[in-house]
Amino acid sequence: MKARPILPTAFLAYFLLFQVACQPKADFAWQQGDILFQDGECGDFCDAIRAVTSGYEGRDFSHNGFLLQENNEWFVLEAISKGVTKTPLNSFLSRHLDENQKPKAAVGRLKPEFRHLIPRALTEAEKLLGRPYDTGFDLSNDSYYCSELIHLTLQKANHGNPVFEIQPMTFKDPNSKEFFSVWEVYFEKLGMEIPEGKPGLNPGGMSLDPALEMVYDFQQ
């Protein structure tokens, strides 16, 4: 009989630590339509996003997604560089970890008066699977960035009335009042003008929106 391979002790300990860290505390239960906010690493782009937005309790959020349950398993509907996709919850949470292997993530939940919108909003979001990422951050086209996906599907579920507040976007350094160079290069490559002042949303701002309450923070 072939002997079973033995996992190295260090690897096994790391795996168990990761499994524990990615599980919320016992007094928290996931709910359909929870909005996950993530502090990710994407180099100069994320640094520029953090510089102009402040999130819940001063946290820096650069991404968010919409929680969906299917066949007793949890997934996150999200818009990432490859487009609108459905990611297993554990994969989403393990994407960005701190030094203690805790997910750099927090959970927002729509307030009771908006929760009836969740089933239709998730249905609308699933219809968009495979649509391209919105590289130009334009709310009027047929592509989507992370916050836009959540905003527009909830708006559609709410008969065209927005749930989240839309704010003018800025791509300028708040200190120098000049455009961040990373955005200048980015939009130049796209052949587009920087959409300064155009309506939009970002994860940090959404985490402070009066339509939701933050209910769990993996960092605490």
C-alpha positions in Angstrom: 0.0 0.0 0.0 1.4 3.4 -1.0 2.1 5.6 2.0 0.2 8.9 2.2 2.3 12.0 2.0 2.7 13.9 5.3 2.2 17.6 5.2 5.2 19.6 6.7 4.3 20.8 10.1 4.9 24.5 9.2 2.6 24.3 6.2 -0.1 22.6 8.1 0.1 25.2 10.9 -0.1 28.0 8.3 -3.1 26.4 6.6 -4.9 26.0 9.9 -4.1 29.6 10.9 -5.4 30.8 7.5 -8.6 28.8 7.8 -9.3 30.2 11.3 -8.4 33.8 10.3 -10.8 33.8 7.3 -13.8 32.7 9.4 -15.8 35.4 11.0 -16.6 35.2 14.7 -19.4 32.9 15.9 -21.8 35.8 16.6 -21.6 36.9 12.9 -23.6 35.3 10.1 -23.3 36.1 6.4 -26.4 37.4 4.7 -27.4 37.4 1.0 -26.5 40.8 -0.5 -23.8 41.7 2.1 -21.2 44.1 0.5 -17.6 43.1 1.1 -15.1 46.0 1.2 -11.4 45.0 0.6 -8.2 46.9 1.1 -6.2 45.5 -1.8 -2.7 46.0 -3.3 -2.5 47.3 -6.8 0.5 49.5 -6.6 0.3 53.2 -7.5 -3.3 52.9 -8.6 -4.4 51.8 -5.1 -2.2 54.4 -3.5 -3.9 57.1 -5.6 -7.4 55.8 -4.7 -6.5 55.8 -1.0 -5.2 59.3 -1.1 -8.5 60.7 -2.3 -11.0 58.5 -0.3 -11.5 57.7 3.3 -13.6 54.8 4.3 -15.3 53.4 7.4 -13.2 54.2 10.6 -10.5 55.6 8.4 -9.9 52.3 6.5 -8.5 52.3 3.0 -10.8 50.4 0.7 -9.9 49.9 -3.0 -12.4 47.3 -4.0 -15.8 45.8 -3.1 -18.2 43.0 -4.2 -21.7 41.7 -3.7 -22.3 38.5 -1.7 -24.4 35.7 -3.2 -25.4 32.2 -1.9 -25.8 29.3 -4.4 -26.3 25.7 -3.4 -25.3 26.5 0.2 -22.1 28.0 -0.9 -21.1 31.7 -0.8 -19.7 33.7 -3.8 -18.8 37.3 -4.4 -20.1 39.0 -7.6 -17.4 41.5 -8.4 -16.0 43.5 -11.3 -12.2 43.0 -11.6 -9.7 43.5 -14.4 -11.0 40.5 -16.4 -14.6 41.7 -16.1 -17.6 40.8 -14.0 -17.1 37.5 -12.3 -18.3 35.2 -9.5 -15.6 34.4 -7.0 -15.8 31.9 -4.1 -16.0 33.8 -0.9 -12.9 32.1 0.6 -10.9 33.0 -2.5 -12.0 36.6 -2.2 -11.1 36.8 1.5 -7.7 35.2 1.0 -6.7 37.6 -1.8 -5.3 40.2 0.5 -4.2 39.3 4.1 -2.4 41.2 6.8 0.7 40.0 8.7 -1.5 37.9 11.0 -3.2 36.2 7.9 -6.4 38.1 8.6 -8.4 39.2 5.5 -8.0 42.9 4.8 -11.8 43.2 4.5 -14.9 44.5 6.2 -18.6 43.8 5.6 -21.4 46.3 5.0 -25.1 45.5 5.0 -27.9 47.5 3.5 -30.3 49.0 6.1 -33.7 47.3 6.5 -35.6 49.7 4.2 -33.4 48.6 1.2 -33.0 44.9 1.8 -36.1 44.0 -0.2 -34.1 45.1 -3.3 -31.3 42.5 -2.8 -32.9 39.5 -4.7 -33.5 41.4 -7.8 -30.2 43.3 -7.6 -28.3 40.0 -7.4 -30.3 38.6 -10.3 -29.4 41.7 -12.4 -25.7 41.4 -11.3 -25.6 37.7 -12.5 -26.9 38.8 -15.9 -23.8 40.9 -16.2 -21.3 38.1 -15.7 -18.6 38.2 -18.4 -19.2 41.9 -19.2 -15.9 43.9 -19.4 -14.3 46.0 -16.7 -15.1 49.7 -17.1 -11.6 51.1 -17.7 -13.0 54.6 -18.2 -15.1 54.7 -15.1 -18.2 55.8 -17.1 -21.6 55.1 -15.5 -23.3 55.3 -18.9 -21.5 52.6 -20.9 -22.0 48.8 -20.8 -18.9 47.9 -18.8 -18.5 47.9 -15.0 -16.1 48.8 -12.3 -16.5 47.3 -8.8 -18.7 50.0 -7.1 -20.6 50.7 -10.3 -21.7 47.1 -10.5 -23.3 47.2 -7.0 -24.7 50.7 -7.5 -26.3 50.1 -10.9 -27.9 46.7 -10.1 -29.4 48.1 -6.9 -30.6 51.2 -8.8 -32.3 48.9 -11.4 -33.9 46.9 -8.6 -35.2 50.2 -7.1 -37.0 51.2 -10.3 -34.2 53.6 -11.4 -33.8 55.4 -8.1 -30.3 55.3 -6.8 -29.6 53.7 -3.4 -26.1 55.0 -3.0 -25.1 58.7 -3.3 -23.1 59.5 -6.4 -20.2 62.0 -6.0 -17.9 63.9 -8.4 -14.8 61.8 -9.1 -11.3 63.2 -8.6 -8.0 62.0 -9.8 -5.9 64.8 -8.3 -3.5 64.7 -5.4 -5.3 66.5 -2.5 -2.0 68.1 -1.5 -0.6 69.4 -4.8 -4.0 69.7 -6.6 -2.3 68.1 -9.6 -3.3 64.9 -11.4 -1.6 61.8 -10.1 0.9 60.8 -12.7 -0.3 57.2 -12.7 -3.7 58.5 -13.9 -2.2 60.7 -16.5 -0.3 57.8 -18.0 -3.4 55.5 -17.6 -5.9 57.7 -19.5 -3.3 58.7 -22.1 -2.9 55.1 -23.0 -6.6 54.8 -23.3 -6.8 57.9 -25.5 -9.2 59.5 -23.1 -9.4 62.7 -21.1 -9.3 62.2 -17.4 -12.9 62.2 -16.2 -12.3 64.7 -13.4 -15.5 65.8 -11.8 -17.7 63.2 -13.6 -20.2 61.3 -11.4 -19.0 58.1 -9.9 -18.5 56.0 -6.8 -15.7 54.4 -4.9 -15.5 51.7 -2.2 -14.3 54.1 0.6 -17.2 56.5 0.0 -19.7 53.6 -0.3 -18.6 52.3 3.1 -19.8 55.6 4.7 -23.0 55.8 2.7 -26.2 56.2 4.9 -27.9 53.4 3.0 -25.8 50.8 4.7 -24.2 49.9 8.1 -20.8 48.3 8.6 -21.4 45.1 10.5 -18.1 43.2 10.6 -14.4 44.0 10.3 -11.9 41.1 9.9 -9.2 43.4 11.2 -10.8 43.8 14.7 
